């Protein structure tokens, strides 16, 4: 780890732990400083539940998603037995990455592209060719496994040795989501690829979780269906935060008649923030999300995907154009903000009420990096809509 600027570290800790009433933007340098990045990799991404992919995206035996988390190459694979596992993606022979990053499929075994050492989809070494009189202890050359847990089909990985259950981290969140029937979301979908953003991972997460910028950045896209003025808090803390908003119904009178009445709660979306890597938008028929993973102190990868209660249709192509448009808008604004993070003659200002979710995220960072206290769990008046069935 590079030498840490103690003054910057103290400023980070002090600013990040503040409640929304006292919250300011984080010091600009924490979005580019390499020592801060190393600290976050050690204390957050190597020691926290991190969302990676959904089970629905790995539907068939042999389906895999390979990625790098905190410099650790990993592959999540659905085995022939139907079980999904998180394995090291590094050959135990000479350290070659085994599977290409991204989504793919193996027939049955994982074969190293260098010397053809072969592993089962459970990580066991099955064979090494042309070893002559040298005997390889297969049991000593298995692929390391990582802890993997699922929440409504969303798979979270933990690289640390002593992880508390994911359910403990997410305790209470399902109380506000029961109307949306997440168990019915059996179909997975995803964007064409993984975006590489010239942005620190925290900037991408902050942008994804707050609705304050919609009226400006997404004037012709998201603002037309999820107006900024209709956004509200629901409940949460540093561990998870739910915000929401009323959706404009732009469908035709015929479509409204055909669809019929439905519970009032479905006039709203719920935005789910699960730091450090997941921000999702939940509606009555789908949960769409972006996943953010750091590359280095000034770059990250961002992937969009989701799960749904219905299979893809022709309408999805129209929706994809819409999603691609606001996704590009987010990329442009995050990369623009990143350019300002090198400034040393100015600093960030006061966060406003609509950025409470950002203050919660900052408290998550402070609690993991500096073990600082966090604000109590809160529940906004609008939470009643998601807890009370009187309108159903």
Secondary structure, DSSP 8 states (H G I E B T S, - for coil): -----HHHHHHHHHHHT--GGG-B---GGGGT-HHHHHHHIIIIITSS-EEEEEGGGS-STTEEEEEEETTEEEEEEE-TTS-EEEEE-B-TTT--B-S-SEEEE-SSEEE-TTT--EEETTS-EEE-TT-TT----GGGG---EEEEEEETTEEEEE-SSS---HHHHTTTGGGGTGGG-GGG--EEEE-SS-EEESS-HHHHHHHHH--TTHHHHTTTTGGGTS-GGGEEEEEE-SS-EEEEEE----S-HHHHHHH----GGGGEEEEEEETTTEEEEE-SSEEEEEEEEEEETTEEEEEEEEEESS---HHHHHHHHHHHHHHHHHHHHHHHHHHHTT-SS----B--GGGHHHHHHHHHHHHHHH-------EE-GGGHHHH--TT-
